[in-house]
Amino acid sequence: MIGEKIRNIRKSKNLTIVELSEKIDVTSGYISQIERDLISPSLSVLKRLSQALEIPLSVLFMEDSDENVVKMHEDERTKVKFGNINIELEYITPVTNKGEKNAGMEAFLFKLKPKTSVSENKIINDAKEYIYVFKGKIDCKVGEKVYTVSKGDSICVPENNGHTIYNNYDEEAEALCILTPAVH
């Protein structure tokens, strides 16, 4: 409903009902009635609302859609082992309903056995790489500096920055890695 959409947009912009009503020269009670879908505002009020909320008028009439919501079950994840790395990647980024990958990001889980590295070569991505460790710990060497990333910690490695990831410890490490934008 339009009222609920107006309320959600108003709240996302941190506006009170009073502030919005002052911007469009109506009473706060009138805004409250619109937001509860008790009344239907005129087109001129809707135009003023769209201007005050800094949104196109058409947004108020668009149907909310769950068409782009994609759920992926654990047993549907793709697991990939590339020849140049020593780990298996378990992709958790679902493809869209149209079979397209999310170009904005790519996320996967990986496990790293004790005393092993992800790759014998430096890893270079055209994307920022975010790693969150949820079991054990890993070392990430960027340039000449080594960062120890323990359970609950995360690290961001900038794009095009050669780095290595290794587990110098006695416990298997498990981590979530997010690349943005997606690189594969």
N, CA, C and O atoms as a DFTB+ gen file, in Angstrom:
736 C
 N C O
     1  1       0.846      -1.187       0.000
     2  2       0.000       0.000       0.000
     3  2       0.892       1.251       0.000
     4  3       2.023       1.228       0.484
     5  1       0.356       2.325      -0.549
     6  2       1.114       3.566      -0.669
     7  2       1.479       4.138       0.700
     8  3       2.590       4.629       0.900
     9  1       0.544       4.072       1.627
    10  2       0.798       4.624       2.956
    11  2       1.973       3.969       3.647
    12  3       2.828       4.646       4.218
    13  1       2.013       2.650       3.594
    14  2       3.116       1.921       4.220
    15  2       4.440       2.256       3.537
    16  3       5.470       2.389       4.197
    17  1       4.405       2.389       2.224
    18  2       5.623       2.725       1.471
    19  2       6.106       4.120       1.879
    20  3       7.303       4.327       2.075
    21  1       5.187       5.070       2.006
    22  2       5.552       6.436       2.417
    23  2       6.173       6.409       3.812
    24  3       7.189       7.060       4.056
    25  1       5.558       5.653       4.732
    26  2       6.083       5.563       6.093
    27  2       7.503       4.986       6.087
    28  3       8.389       5.517       6.756
    29  1       7.722       3.897       5.331
    30  2       9.041       3.264       5.286
    31  2      10.103       4.207       4.713
    32  3      11.223       4.270       5.219
    33  1       9.744       4.931       3.662
    34  2      10.694       5.874       3.053
    35  2      10.970       7.030       4.012
    36  3      12.117       7.446       4.180
    37  1       9.913       7.543       4.639
    38  2      10.083       8.650       5.606
    39  2      11.020       8.232       6.728
    40  3      11.923       8.981       7.099
    41  1      10.805       7.031       7.271
    42  2      11.643       6.553       8.374
    43  2      13.079       6.314       7.911
    44  3      14.021       6.572       8.660
    45  1      13.252       5.821       6.680
    46  2      14.606       5.579       6.180
    47  2      15.376       6.885       6.022
    48  3      16.607       6.889       6.027
    49  1      14.654       7.988       5.883
    50  2      15.282       9.300       5.741
    51  2      15.311      10.049       7.081
    52  3      15.633      11.236       7.138
    53  1      14.970       9.331       8.152
    54  2      14.988       9.889       9.513
    55  2      14.153      11.154       9.657
    56  3      14.548      12.102      10.335
    57  1      12.994      11.151       9.008
    58  2      12.064      12.274       9.126
    59  2      10.924      11.879      10.056
    60  3      10.433      10.751      10.004
    61  1      10.507      12.805      10.901
    62  2       9.322      12.567      11.718
    63  2       8.088      12.929      10.889
    64  3       8.194      13.584       9.852
    65  1       6.940      12.501      11.352
    66  2       5.685      12.870      10.681
    67  2       5.530      14.389      10.672
    68  3       5.103      14.971       9.676
    69  1       5.880      15.022      11.786
    70  2       5.757      16.476      11.885
    71  2       6.664      17.169      10.861
    72  3       6.241      18.106      10.184
    73  1       7.911      16.700      10.753
    74  2       8.841      17.314       9.790
    75  2       8.335      17.162       8.361
    76  3       8.388      18.106       7.572
    77  1       7.841      15.961       8.030
    78  2       7.320      15.743       6.682
    79  2       6.090      16.606       6.432
    80  3       5.953      17.192       5.358
    81  1       5.200      16.689       7.409
    82  2       3.983      17.485       7.222
    83  2       4.316      18.963       7.006
    84  3       3.654      19.637       6.216
    85  1       5.335      19.468       7.701
    86  2       5.746      20.865       7.518
    87  2       6.324      21.080       6.119
    88  3       6.107      22.127       5.508
    89  1       7.066      20.078       5.611
    90  2       7.665      20.204       4.286
    91  2       6.618      20.295       3.182
    92  3       6.838      20.968       2.175
    93  1       5.474      19.618       3.365
    94  2       4.488      19.610       2.277
    95  2       3.235      20.414       2.628
    96  3       2.251      20.397       1.888
    97  1       3.278      21.126       3.773
    98  2       2.206      22.041       4.168
    99  2       0.858      21.348       4.368
   100  3      -0.169      21.781       3.845
   101  1       0.894      20.249       5.148
   102  2      -0.339      19.584       5.593
   103  2      -0.178      19.292       7.076
   104  3       0.901      19.492       7.634
   105  1      -1.235      18.822       7.718
   106  2      -1.130      18.516       9.145
   107  2      -0.470      17.156       9.357
   108  3      -0.473      16.298       8.474
   109  1       0.095      16.984      10.547
   110  2       0.725      15.702      10.868
   111  2      -0.334      14.600      10.951
   112  3      -0.053      13.443      10.638
   113  1      -1.537      14.956      11.367
   114  2      -2.628      13.985      11.410
   115  2      -2.973      13.468      10.012
   116  3      -3.309      12.296       9.836
   117  1      -2.886      14.356       9.026
   118  2      -3.156      13.975       7.635
   119  2      -2.105      12.961       7.155
   120  3      -2.444      11.962       6.519
   121  1      -0.833      13.227       7.465
   122  2       0.245      12.294       7.105
   123  2       0.018      10.952       7.803
   124  3       0.170       9.892       7.195
   125  1      -0.341      11.010       9.069
   126  2      -0.591       9.779       9.827
   127  2      -1.702       8.953       9.189
   128  3      -1.592       7.730       9.100
   129  1      -2.757       9.606       8.749
   130  2      -3.866       8.897       8.098
   131  2      -3.424       8.299       6.754
   132  3      -3.827       7.190       6.403
   133  1      -2.606       9.028       6.016
   134  2      -2.086       8.505       4.741
   135  2      -1.257       7.262       5.010
   136  3      -1.434       6.236       4.355
   137  1      -0.341       7.356       5.986
   138  2       0.563       6.248       6.277
   139  2      -0.176       4.998       6.778
   140  3       0.296       3.878       6.581
   141  1      -1.304       5.184       7.408
   142  2      -2.098       4.036       7.874
   143  2      -3.119       3.599       6.825
   144  3      -3.963       2.743       7.093
   145  1      -3.040       4.189       5.631
   146  2      -3.943       3.883       4.524
   147  2      -5.410       4.071       4.889
   148  3      -6.281       3.331       4.431
   149  1      -5.663       5.080       5.725
   150  2      -7.049       5.408       6.085
   151  2      -7.666       6.340       5.062
   152  3      -8.885       6.368       4.889
   153  1      -6.806       7.116       4.372
   154  2      -7.286       8.020       3.332
   155  2      -6.368       7.908       2.122
   156  3      -5.223       7.469       2.230
   157  1      -6.887       8.309       0.983
   158  2      -6.088       8.327      -0.241
   159  2      -5.750       9.772      -0.564
   160  3      -6.650      10.582      -0.788
   161  1      -4.466      10.107      -0.590
   162  2      -4.089      11.498      -0.859
   163  2      -4.315      11.855      -2.327
   164  3      -4.325      10.991      -3.204
   165  1      -4.492      13.141      -2.563
   166  2      -4.653      13.615      -3.944
   167  2      -3.325      13.512      -4.681
   168  3      -2.276      13.337      -4.061
   169  1      -3.373      13.620      -5.988
   170  2      -2.169      13.563      -6.798
   171  2      -1.227      14.716      -6.445
   172  3      -0.008      14.539      -6.436
   173  1      -1.778      15.885      -6.158
   174  2      -0.909      17.023      -5.820
   175  2      -0.170      16.772      -4.501
   176  3       0.991      17.160      -4.363
   177  1      -0.829      16.129      -3.533
   178  2      -0.163      15.791      -2.261
   179  2       0.905      14.727      -2.506
   180  3       1.995      14.800      -1.938
   181  1       0.599      13.739      -3.348
   182  2       1.587      12.702      -3.660
   183  2       2.819      13.306      -4.333
   184  3       3.944      12.888      -4.060
   185  1       2.608      14.286      -5.208
   186  2       3.736      14.958      -5.857
   187  2       4.600      15.681      -4.824
   188  3       5.828      15.607      -4.863
   189  1       3.938      16.378      -3.902
   190  2       4.692      17.088      -2.858
   191  2       5.421      16.098      -1.956
   192  3       6.550      16.352      -1.536
   193  1       4.774      14.968      -1.659
   194  2       5.425      13.934      -0.848
   195  2       6.672      13.398      -1.552
   196  3       7.722      13.249      -0.927
   197  1       6.559      13.111      -2.844
   198  2       7.713      12.576      -3.574
   199  2       8.852      13.588      -3.598
   200  3      10.020      13.208      -3.504
   201  1       8.528      14.859      -3.722
   202  2       9.573      15.890      -3.712
   203  2      10.217      15.990      -2.329
   204  3      11.439      16.070      -2.209
   205  1       9.391      15.985      -1.299
   206  2       9.916      16.097       0.070
   207  2      10.745      14.881       0.456
   208  3      11.727      15.001       1.188
   209  1      10.350      13.705      -0.037
   210  2      11.076      12.476       0.271
   211  2      12.226      12.227      -0.709
   212  3      12.991      11.275      -0.558
   213  1      12.333      13.096      -1.712
   214  2      13.393      13.028      -2.719
   215  2      13.398      11.687      -3.455
   216  3      14.432      11.034      -3.597
   217  1      12.202      11.297      -3.919
   218  2      12.043      10.064      -4.693
   219  2      11.168      10.367      -5.908
   220  3      10.358      11.293      -5.867
   221  1      11.321       9.602      -6.984
   222  2      10.413       9.791      -8.117
   223  2       8.984       9.416      -7.708
   224  3       8.781       8.486      -6.928
   225  1       8.027      10.126      -8.224
   226  2       6.624       9.854      -7.918
   227  2       6.259       8.404      -8.244
   228  3       5.461       7.788      -7.536
   229  1       6.836       7.868      -9.299
   230  2       6.508       6.503      -9.725
   231  2       6.833       5.460      -8.664
   232  3       6.209       4.399      -8.636
   233  1       7.802       5.740      -7.785
   234  2       8.191       4.787      -6.736
   235  2       7.002       4.485      -5.822
   236  3       6.863       3.371      -5.317
   237  1       6.156       5.482      -5.618
   238  2       5.003       5.286      -4.733
   239  2       3.981       4.316      -5.317
   240  3       3.187       3.734      -4.578
   241  1       3.995       4.140      -6.630
   242  2       3.014       3.279      -7.282
   243  2       3.572       1.915      -7.673
   244  3       2.829       1.050      -8.136
   245  1       4.876       1.717      -7.489
   246  2       5.482       0.439      -7.858
   247  2       5.068      -0.656      -6.891
   248  3       4.967      -0.442      -5.683
   249  1       4.834      -1.820      -7.444
   250  2       4.515      -2.981      -6.628
   251  2       5.800      -3.515      -6.020
   252  3       6.820      -3.619      -6.702
   253  1       5.752      -3.855      -4.739
   254  2       6.889      -4.520      -4.133
   255  2       6.948      -5.918      -4.696
   256  3       5.920      -6.571      -4.876
   257  1       8.158      -6.379      -4.977
   258  2       8.303      -7.674      -5.617
   259  2       9.376      -8.494      -4.938
   260  3      10.425      -7.976      -4.555
   261  1       9.103      -9.778      -4.792
   262  2      10.110     -10.672      -4.245
   263  2      10.787     -11.459      -5.367
   264  3      11.468     -12.454      -5.119
   265  1      10.590     -11.000      -6.603
   266  2      11.139     -11.672      -7.777
   267  2      12.663     -11.806      -7.718
   268  3      13.221     -12.762      -8.257
   269  1      13.335     -10.858      -7.071
   270  2      14.790     -10.891      -7.013
   271  2      15.328     -11.588      -5.766
   272  3      16.542     -11.682      -5.585
   273  1      14.440     -12.072      -4.912
   274  2      14.871     -12.784      -3.720
   275  2      15.197     -14.214      -4.117
   276  3      14.380     -14.899      -4.732
   277  1      16.390     -14.656      -3.764
   278  2      16.826     -15.999      -4.123
   279  2      17.323     -16.690      -2.866
   280  3      18.187     -16.167      -2.163
   281  1      16.781     -17.853      -2.588
   282  2      17.218     -18.638      -1.444
   283  2      17.939     -19.874      -1.971
   284  3      17.504     -20.499      -2.938
   285  1      19.037     -20.212      -1.324
   286  2      19.791     -21.391      -1.725
   287  2      19.971     -22.283      -0.504
   288  3      20.443     -21.830       0.539
   289  1      19.595     -23.545      -0.636
   290  2      19.766     -24.496       0.457
   291  2      21.218     -24.947       0.531
   292  3      21.946     -24.897      -0.461
   293  1      21.626     -25.382       1.699
   294  2      23.008     -25.810       1.915
   295  2      23.440     -26.889       0.921
   296  3      24.572     -26.867       0.436
   297  1      22.548     -27.830       0.617
   298  2      22.925     -28.920      -0.290
   299  2      22.948     -28.503      -1.762
   300  3      23.282     -29.316      -2.624
   301  1      22.599     -27.254      -2.062
   302  2      22.622     -26.747      -3.436
   303  2      23.892     -25.957      -3.753
   304  3      24.068     -25.487      -4.877
   305  1      24.775     -25.809      -2.766
   306  2      25.978     -25.006      -2.974
   307  2      26.932     -25.687      -3.943
   308  3      27.084     -26.908      -3.940
   309  1      27.562     -24.878      -4.761
   310  2      28.560     -25.373      -5.707
   311  2      29.913     -25.396      -5.019
   312  3      30.319     -24.420      -4.387
   313  1      30.609     -26.522      -5.147
   314  2      31.952     -26.645      -4.590
   315  2      32.920     -26.745      -5.759
   316  3      32.707     -27.518      -6.692
   317  1      33.994     -25.949      -5.697
   318  2      34.945     -25.875      -6.801
   319  2      36.358     -26.025      -6.256
   320  3      36.701     -25.459      -5.218
   321  1      37.154     -26.779      -6.956
   322  2      38.581     -26.921      -6.635
   323  2      39.355     -26.491      -7.874
   324  3      39.328     -27.172      -8.899
   325  1      40.049     -25.353      -7.776
   326  2      40.854     -24.866      -8.884
   327  2      42.253     -25.468      -8.781
   328  3      42.741     -25.730      -7.682
   329  1      42.892     -25.686      -9.922
   330  2      44.213     -26.303      -9.950
   331  2      45.297     -25.479      -9.287
   332  3      46.287     -26.032      -8.807
   333  1      45.127     -24.161      -9.253
   334  2      46.184     -23.302      -8.720
   335  2      46.018     -22.981      -7.230
   336  3      46.797     -22.207      -6.674
   337  1      44.997     -23.576      -6.578
   338  2      44.829     -23.353      -5.142
   339  2      44.671     -24.699      -4.428
   340  3      44.282     -25.700      -5.030
   341  1      44.981     -24.693      -3.142
   342  2      44.994     -25.922      -2.349
   343  2      43.721     -26.139      -1.538
   344  3      43.686     -27.002      -0.661
   345  1      42.693     -25.377      -1.818
   346  2      41.460     -25.493      -1.042
   347  2      40.269     -25.673      -1.976
   348  3      40.342     -25.386      -3.170
   349  1      39.175     -26.155      -1.401
   350  2      37.912     -26.248      -2.126
   351  2      37.066     -25.042      -1.719
   352  3      36.929     -24.744      -0.532
   353  1      36.505     -24.359      -2.702
   354  2      35.650     -23.204      -2.442
   355  2      34.202     -23.659      -2.482
   356  3      33.778     -24.322      -3.429
   357  1      33.453     -23.304      -1.463
   358  2      32.025     -23.636      -1.406
   359  2      31.252     -22.336      -1.553
   360  3      31.132     -21.557      -0.608
   361  1      30.727     -22.115      -2.757
   362  2      30.054     -20.852      -3.059
   363  2      28.714     -20.757      -2.334
   364  3      27.883     -21.662      -2.406
   365  1      28.527     -19.648      -1.640
   366  2      27.264     -19.422      -0.932
   367  2      26.459     -18.301      -1.575
   368  3      25.368     -17.973      -1.111
   369  1      26.992     -17.714      -2.642
   370  2      26.282     -16.666      -3.362
   371  2      25.330     -17.332      -4.349
   372  3      25.779     -17.950      -5.314
   373  1      24.019     -17.217      -4.121
   374  2      23.085     -17.861      -5.057
   375  2      23.023     -17.126      -6.384
   376  3      23.274     -15.924      -6.460
   377  1      22.683     -17.872      -7.429
   378  2      22.426     -17.246      -8.716
   379  2      20.985     -16.740      -8.696
   380  3      20.164     -17.236      -7.923
   381  1      20.676     -15.764      -9.533
   382  2      19.327     -15.204      -9.556
   383  2      18.357     -16.200     -10.181
   384  3      18.763     -17.219     -10.740
   385  1      17.096     -15.894     -10.077
   386  2      16.065     -16.747     -10.671
   387  2      16.234     -16.859     -12.180
   388  3      15.722     -17.793     -12.797
   389  1      16.945     -15.914     -12.773
   390  2      17.169     -15.933     -14.225
   391  2      18.479     -16.627     -14.568
   392  3      18.897     -16.613     -15.725
   393  1      19.138     -17.239     -13.576
   394  2      20.378     -17.957     -13.819
   395  2      21.605     -17.076     -13.872
   396  3      22.662     -17.525     -14.315
   397  1      21.494     -15.814     -13.425
   398  2      22.616     -14.892     -13.464
   399  2      23.304     -14.847     -12.109
   400  3      22.656     -14.972     -11.070
   401  1      24.631     -14.667     -12.126
   402  2      25.376     -14.478     -10.888
   403  2      25.276     -13.019     -10.467
   404  3      25.063     -12.135     -11.296
   405  1      25.429     -12.784      -9.193
   406  2      25.451     -11.426      -8.675
   407  2      26.805     -10.811      -9.012
   408  3      27.826     -11.210      -8.452
   409  1      26.817      -9.844      -9.920
   410  2      28.075      -9.227     -10.337
   411  2      28.648      -8.325      -9.244
   412  3      29.828      -7.977      -9.284
   413  1      27.830      -7.950      -8.281
   414  2      28.284      -7.047      -7.234
   415  2      29.187      -7.697      -6.212
   416  3      30.034      -7.034      -5.613
   417  1      29.011      -8.999      -6.008
   418  2      29.823      -9.695      -5.018
   419  2      29.795     -11.193      -5.254
   420  3      28.930     -11.723      -5.952
   421  1      30.754     -11.846      -4.660
   422  2      30.853     -13.294      -4.739
   423  2      31.300     -13.749      -3.354
   424  3      32.252     -13.199      -2.800
   425  1      30.625     -14.742      -2.792
   426  2      30.966     -15.191      -1.447
   427  2      31.136     -16.703      -1.427
   428  3      30.390     -17.439      -2.074
   429  1      32.127     -17.146      -0.674
   430  2      32.352     -18.578      -0.543
   431  2      32.973     -18.894       0.809
   432  3      33.581     -18.042       1.457
   433  1      32.802     -20.139       1.209
   434  2      33.410     -20.660       2.425
   435  2      34.629     -21.470       2.021
   436  3      34.672     -22.032       0.927
   437  1      35.614     -21.530       2.898
   438  2      36.734     -22.430       2.651
   439  2      37.309     -22.920       3.971
   440  3      37.202     -22.262       5.005
   441  1      37.922     -24.095       3.901
   442  2      38.625     -24.684       5.041
   443  2      40.089     -24.775       4.659
   444  3      40.436     -25.095       3.522
   445  1      40.935     -24.489       5.627
   446  2      42.368     -24.535       5.384
   447  2      43.005     -25.435       6.438
   448  3      43.007     -25.118       7.627
   449  1      43.544     -26.562       5.979
   450  2      44.144     -27.544       6.879
   451  2      45.363     -26.939       7.588
   452  3      45.962     -25.985       7.091
   453  1      45.728     -27.496       8.752
   454  2      46.911     -26.999       9.467
   455  2      48.166     -27.086       8.599
   456  3      48.333     -28.017       7.811
   457  1      49.031     -26.108       8.760
   458  2      50.342     -26.063       8.107
   459  2      50.255     -26.052       6.572
   460  3      51.137     -26.583       5.898
   461  1      49.183     -25.441       6.019
   462  2      49.042     -25.348       4.559
   463  2      48.706     -23.915       4.167
   464  3      48.280     -23.107       4.992
   465  1      48.909     -23.623       2.888
   466  2      48.562     -22.300       2.359
   467  2      47.466     -22.463       1.308
   468  3      47.274     -23.549       0.760
   469  1      46.762     -21.393       1.039
   470  2      45.712     -21.414       0.023
   471  2      46.325     -21.683      -1.345
   472  3      45.764     -22.437      -2.141
   473  1      47.470     -21.073      -1.621
   474  2      48.115     -21.212      -2.925
   475  2      49.622     -21.080      -2.761
   476  3      50.099     -20.434      -1.828
   477  1      50.354     -21.684      -3.655
   478  2      51.814     -21.533      -3.648
   479  2      52.202     -20.165      -4.201
   480  3      53.306     -19.683      -3.946
   481  1      51.311     -19.544      -4.947
   482  2      51.564     -18.241      -5.560
   483  2      50.775     -17.157      -4.830
   484  3      49.830     -17.444      -4.096
   485  1      51.182     -15.913      -5.047
   486  2      50.425     -14.790      -4.490
   487  2      49.053     -14.727      -5.148
   488  3      48.903     -15.020      -6.334
   489  1      48.059     -14.342      -4.363
   490  2      46.688     -14.191      -4.859
   491  2      46.522     -12.720      -5.253
   492  3      46.794     -11.819      -4.459
   493  1      46.077     -12.497      -6.477
   494  2      45.819     -11.127      -6.940
   495  2      44.417     -11.119      -7.548
   496  3      44.142     -11.833      -8.512
   497  1      43.547     -10.310      -6.978
   498  2      42.165     -10.184      -7.469
   499  2      41.911      -8.764      -7.935
   500  3      42.497      -7.813      -7.417
   501  1      41.032      -8.629      -8.916
   502  2      40.572      -7.299      -9.329
   503  2      39.407      -6.857      -8.452
   504  3      38.538      -6.101      -8.885
   505  1      39.402      -7.335      -7.226
   506  2      38.298      -7.046      -6.311
   507  2      38.839      -6.920      -4.898
   508  3      39.911      -7.437      -4.584
   509  1      38.087      -6.227      -4.045
   510  2      38.417      -6.229      -2.622
   511  2      38.074      -7.606      -2.092
   512  3      37.086      -8.217      -2.501
   513  1      38.892      -8.082      -1.189
   514  2      38.673      -9.411      -0.618
   515  2      38.479      -9.253       0.886
   516  3      39.361      -8.772       1.598
   517  1      37.306      -9.668       1.351
   518  2      36.990      -9.621       2.768
   519  2      36.996     -11.053       3.283
   520  3      36.346     -11.923       2.704
   521  1      37.722     -11.302       4.361
   522  2      37.786     -12.639       4.929
   523  2      37.379     -12.558       6.394
   524  3      37.893     -11.735       7.152
   525  1      36.448     -13.422       6.777
   526  2      36.002     -13.541       8.165
   527  2      36.306     -14.967       8.621
   528  3      35.853     -15.929       8.000
   529  1      37.063     -15.102       9.693
   530  2      37.430     -16.419      10.210
   531  2      36.438     -16.811      11.301
   532  3      36.248     -16.086      12.277
   533  1      35.806     -17.981      11.116
   534  2      34.875     -18.424      12.154
   535  2      35.344     -19.687      12.872
   536  3      34.642     -20.194      13.748
   537  1      36.520     -20.203      12.515
   538  2      37.127     -21.307      13.253
   539  2      38.632     -21.243      13.045
   540  3      39.099     -21.043      11.924
   541  1      39.388     -21.411      14.116
   542  2      40.843     -21.399      14.024
   543  2      41.389     -20.013      13.747
   544  3      40.807     -19.004      14.146
   545  1      42.541     -19.983      13.043
   546  2      43.110     -18.696      12.642
   547  2      43.995     -18.898      11.425
   548  3      44.503     -19.990      11.170
   549  1      44.163     -17.810      10.680
   550  2      44.989     -17.823       9.474
   551  2      45.938     -16.634       9.528
   552  3      45.724     -15.675      10.269
   553  1      46.976     -16.721       8.737
   554  2      47.865     -15.579       8.545
   555  2      47.689     -15.094       7.121
   556  3      47.642     -15.893       6.185
   557  1      47.593     -13.802       6.962
   558  2      47.454     -13.198       5.635
   559  2      48.640     -12.259       5.463
   560  3      48.786     -11.283       6.199
   561  1      49.480     -12.565       4.487
   562  2      50.657     -11.739       4.226
   563  2      50.353     -10.827       3.044
   564  3      50.099     -11.287       1.930
   565  1      50.385      -9.536       3.308
   566  2      50.164      -8.518       2.281
   567  2      51.440      -7.692       2.222
   568  3      51.806      -7.021       3.187
   569  1      52.115      -7.748       1.072
   570  2      53.425      -7.105       0.981
   571  2      54.383      -7.828       1.916
   572  3      54.545      -9.044       1.819
   573  1      55.012      -7.097       2.812
   574  2      55.935      -7.712       3.774
   575  2      55.311      -7.875       5.160
   576  3      55.957      -8.386       6.075
   577  1      54.057      -7.443       5.317
   578  2      53.417      -7.486       6.633
   579  2      52.509      -8.701       6.746
   580  3      51.772      -9.019       5.813
   581  1      52.560      -9.381       7.889
   582  2      51.725     -10.548       8.157
   583  2      50.656     -10.160       9.174
   584  3      50.954      -9.617      10.238
   585  1      49.403     -10.453       8.821
   586  2      48.266     -10.180       9.697
   587  2      47.710     -11.513      10.165
   588  3      47.336     -12.349       9.343
   589  1      47.650     -11.722      11.469
   590  2      47.028     -12.932      12.009
   591  2      45.550     -12.627      12.211
   592  3      45.184     -11.673      12.898
   593  1      44.707     -13.458      11.598
   594  2      43.262     -13.266      11.650
   595  2      42.689     -14.465      12.419
   596  3      42.645     -15.582      11.903
   597  1      42.258     -14.216      13.643
   598  2      41.755     -15.273      14.522
   599  2      40.246     -15.387      14.443
   600  3      39.575     -14.543      13.848
   601  1      39.719     -16.446      15.052
   602  2      38.265     -16.676      15.101
   603  2      37.555     -15.392      15.525
   604  3      37.891     -14.785      16.542
   605  1      36.568     -14.992      14.727
   606  2      35.799     -13.777      15.017
   607  2      36.384     -12.515      14.402
   608  3      35.729     -11.473      14.390
   609  1      37.608     -12.595      13.893
   610  2      38.253     -11.440      13.264
   611  2      37.974     -11.433      11.763
   612  3      37.578     -12.444      11.183
   613  1      38.187     -10.281      11.156
   614  2      38.065     -10.175       9.709
   615  2      39.163      -9.272       9.178
   616  3      39.781      -8.510       9.922
   617  1      39.390      -9.371       7.888
   618  2      40.411      -8.559       7.224
   619  2      39.891      -8.180       5.850
   620  3      39.125      -8.927       5.242
   621  1      40.305      -7.026       5.364
   622  2      39.983      -6.582       4.006
   623  2      41.294      -6.346       3.281
   624  3      42.127      -5.554       3.722
   625  1      41.472      -7.043       2.164
   626  2      42.660      -6.869       1.341
   627  2      42.232      -6.087       0.098
   628  3      41.344      -6.532      -0.629
   629  1      42.850      -4.928      -0.157
   630  2      42.469      -4.109      -1.320
   631  2      42.688      -4.842      -2.639
   632  3      43.481      -5.781      -2.717
   633  1      41.983      -4.407      -3.662
   634  2      42.099      -5.018      -4.982
   635  2      43.522      -4.890      -5.526
   636  3      44.266      -3.970      -5.186
   637  1      43.870      -5.858      -6.391
   638  2      45.171      -5.894      -7.062
   639  2      46.347      -5.838      -6.090
   640  3      47.381      -5.239      -6.385
   641  1      46.177      -6.465      -4.939
   642  2      47.201      -6.447      -3.910
   643  2      47.647      -7.882      -3.663
   644  3      46.950      -8.637      -2.985
   645  1      48.787      -8.263      -4.199
   646  2      49.271      -9.633      -4.046
   647  2      49.381     -10.023      -2.583
   648  3      50.010      -9.324      -1.789
   649  1      48.766     -11.140      -2.234
   650  2      48.798     -11.589      -0.848
   651  2      48.795     -13.119      -0.795
   652  3      48.443     -13.788      -1.766
   653  1      49.188     -13.642       0.337
   654  2      49.133     -15.081       0.564
   655  2      48.346     -15.330       1.837
   656  3      48.332     -14.511       2.756
   657  1      47.691     -16.480       1.867
   658  2      46.909     -16.879       3.040
   659  2      47.397     -18.258       3.447
   660  3      47.435     -19.178       2.629
   661  1      47.764     -18.398       4.697
   662  2      48.247     -19.696       5.146
   663  2      47.836     -19.949       6.589
   664  3      47.537     -19.027       7.347
   665  1      47.832     -21.240       6.943
   666  2      47.484     -21.689       8.280
   667  2      48.743     -22.304       8.889
   668  3      49.086     -23.447       8.589
   669  1      49.421     -21.553       9.734
   670  2      50.638     -22.030      10.404
   671  2      50.329     -22.736      11.717
   672  3      51.237     -23.011      12.501
   673  1      49.072     -23.027      11.960
   674  2      48.661     -23.486      13.277
   675  2      48.246     -24.959      13.240
   676  3      48.210     -25.570      12.172
   677  1      47.936     -25.524      14.403
   678  2      47.641     -26.952      14.524
   679  2      46.166     -27.292      14.341
   680  3      45.801     -28.468      14.325
   681  1      45.318     -26.282      14.203
   682  2      43.883     -26.498      14.050
   683  2      43.447     -26.072      12.644
   684  3      43.939     -25.080      12.106
   685  1      42.518     -26.833      12.060
   686  2      41.965     -26.447      10.764
   687  2      41.250     -25.107      10.911
   688  3      40.573     -24.867      11.911
   689  1      41.400     -24.245       9.927
   690  2      40.730     -22.942       9.921
   691  2      39.561     -22.993       8.948
   692  3      39.623     -23.672       7.923
   693  1      38.493     -22.271       9.278
   694  2      37.348     -22.130       8.389
   695  2      37.032     -20.655       8.277
   696  3      37.051     -19.924       9.267
   697  1      36.741     -20.223       7.055
   698  2      36.527     -18.795       6.838
   699  2      35.492     -18.541       5.750
   700  3      35.200     -19.402       4.921
   701  1      34.957     -17.344       5.784
   702  2      34.062     -16.824       4.756
   703  2      34.857     -15.775       3.998
   704  3      35.504     -14.919       4.599
   705  1      34.804     -15.847       2.675
   706  2      35.499     -14.864       1.842
   707  2      34.480     -14.206       0.925
   708  3      33.667     -14.887       0.300
   709  1      34.524     -12.885       0.845
   710  2      33.636     -12.128      -0.039
   711  2      34.505     -11.284      -0.954
   712  3      35.363     -10.531      -0.494
   713  1      34.275     -11.414      -2.246
   714  2      34.962     -10.610      -3.252
   715  2      33.966      -9.612      -3.817
   716  3      32.856      -9.979      -4.204
   717  1      34.367      -8.349      -3.863
   718  2      33.479      -7.366      -4.432
   719  2      34.275      -6.390      -5.301
   720  3      35.209      -5.759      -4.806
   721  1      33.931      -6.252      -6.577
   722  2      32.874      -6.988      -7.287
   723  2      33.313      -8.418      -7.551
   724  3      34.471      -8.781      -7.344
   725  1      32.347      -9.236      -8.020
   726  2      32.631     -10.631      -8.314
   727  2      33.718     -10.721      -9.384
   728  3      33.795      -9.876     -10.277
   729  1      34.560     -11.755      -9.285
   730  2      35.657     -11.878     -10.242
   731  2      35.537     -13.096     -11.137
   732  3      36.226     -13.161     -12.155
   733  1      34.702     -14.055     -10.809
   734  2      34.593     -15.270     -11.633
   735  2      33.350     -15.240     -12.489
   736  3      33.097     -16.179     -13.244
